[in-house]
Amino acid sequence: MAATSSEAVQQDDRLGKLPDDILVSILERLDDLRFAVRSSILSKRWRHLPGMISDIDLDVWSFVKHDHDEDRRNTGLPQAVESVLAHQSRHSIDRLAVHFFLTDDSARILRAVDDAVSSGRRQVTSVALSILGEKPDVLCDAGDMLRHAARLLPSLAAYPSAFAGLADLHLESVRLGESDVPRLLGACGKLERLALQNCDSGLRTVLRLEHPRLRELDAVFCGCEAVELRSLPRLERVTCTQWMPSKNLPPLLFGQVPGLEAVTFTNAAMGGDRALGFGELVGDAAATLRELVLNFLNGRVWIQPQEPVPLMQNLMHASFHNIREQCDLTWTMLILKSAPHLKTLGVTVSNHSCGDTDPEDAEIIRRLFSQEDIIQWQPSYFKHCDLSMLVIHGFQVQEKFMKYIKRLMKVAINLEEMCLLRDECKNWIVVKPAHKL
């Protein structure tokens, strides 16, 4: 034991003899900055090094010693944030990211971030905060969400520099009043990326967003009836995942979003949920979109193929994921009518024939899909001149796939390449059509 201890000391001495820039490079490559915090406390040689780290990422999950997601505490994180940010240094912080739970001691973390930004001890270029609920989102009720809001909102005035420097905000399980939303976004003047998970302004309400600089938005499992992108002039990308079904509104309402280029919709629809047409889904964003992704999580297709379709003049790439094998694929060609300049079309079919699905789950899934769920759409005669690539994941040598490919080749008269992937063997079949069928 003594020999082992002596070897460890000698190894530490050798490491400590390295130049500062090499030691800092080692620390910045660590997934867990707790080592840097401990080293700065225990070793004089390492004490000043946290003040030289330019990319600081402190994640509460690195400090949690158990695997129970229900027990969420900021154990050790407030002290670590204070320790790392207390250093005065000429070296700037290019990115400061902190992930923490919105518990009673979260104010201590925000106070340390606010002080680091406003004190001038080090220049802080960019701040990212991931503010998580004290319970997993699926366990949070209305009372939990309101309690989170009561902890968060006073911090906007108490620690203004922490929010004023924010470029990236992930917010989980917070219920914001109608006036709280502009108050929060107004406090984050430099915000470029926003993720809202299980956040809303009340059930069956419309969550309205306005911000002059926001470029990316993720709306995940939000309980509101719709998210309105009222005025987001720099918005480029939107991801909308798992929304509440509405009788009247689509999940996203597009207002002033002149720069929007990419939208991803991901949802697991249930029986009785209203299907959406392409025009209703993309709304006024149809004219600017270049990329559209639709992901049917449980295989139930929640798109209603219907004409007329909206003109998506700039759409270059479209993909449809997790279409169940029972569904006909012809309806996916409707996107060709909508997007005359589409270059690539991707289709992923989920067959679940690999045997990894529980038999009881498989039976439930089978019952979920009746004949009414099998979408039938027969395209009228038309030609598409710009489609150059078709990609199919989950391809099987079956009549349904072969008919789909033949039909698409007749429409896409300049198709150059088809990439067919079988999920099990992961082997690509690349086909370059030499003639039209």
C-alpha angles and dihedrals in degrees: 000000000000091000091051091050091049091051090051091052091049091049090050090050091052091049091048091056091064118105118267095249092056093047091049090049089053092049093048090054093055115104089213120051091193087094091059091049093049093044092052089054099043102036130052089202091059098036098099097039098089086061088063099050110110099188111051118182117172114181122188090215089067089061097046111099097194137059097229107118090190092065102070118175133149091234109179094346099104091053091047093050091049092047097049095044096045093079120107111215144152087230112098126225106237093187131012115189125178126179115194146151120258094240132134093280095050089096088067090058093047090048090055092049091046091051092048092053098042102036097066093222086129130004110250112204102181136010128200122187126189106192110191130190121254086241130040109272094248090058096048117104128190091276092055092049092050091048090052090052090050089056097043105043098059088054091066090070097030096053106023096158092057090060098033090063095047116126096164127034128179112186124186134195101349126142109210125194119234091261093042094067097063088040092056096043091044090056090054099063096164096045115142104160126040128180119186115190119184090344127138145147092242134311115297092013130119115247106216120202129194127168133146098218108031112127104170131036131185118188110186127180094337114174096214121106093243142348113233116208091203102167119357105141095176098041112132108164134031130184119191116188130180108349133185111261114249130198093214113018137060116231093257129041112199117214125156102352103135095161099047110133109159133039129177122192118192121177144149104217121203131212111289095023112137115254118231129223121225091248093053092045099053097027116170091353091074093095096058105033118118098170131035126181125183118188119189100199100193095029096255107129110226095185120102109209106219139147144268093053126200117259110248097185096174100040110127104165131034130171137179119201136197098012107169117242091242091067124090112239100211093093090067088071089070087083088066090061090050097045113044093179099046111144105183132028121191127193126183119193120196111210099164089204094132093093097240094112117098110248092234091050090048091054092050090050091049091053092048091064115068128170089270089065093059103096115219122192128158114200121225117233113289141137130227117203105183108050107111105165137040120190121190122185116194093029117176129186092247135130093251093058095043092051090049093051093047092049093048092048089056091053100039098059095179099044107149106179142016122197113197118189126192108208098215102051095027090221119148121223107201116197124185108192113231094186142004122262 
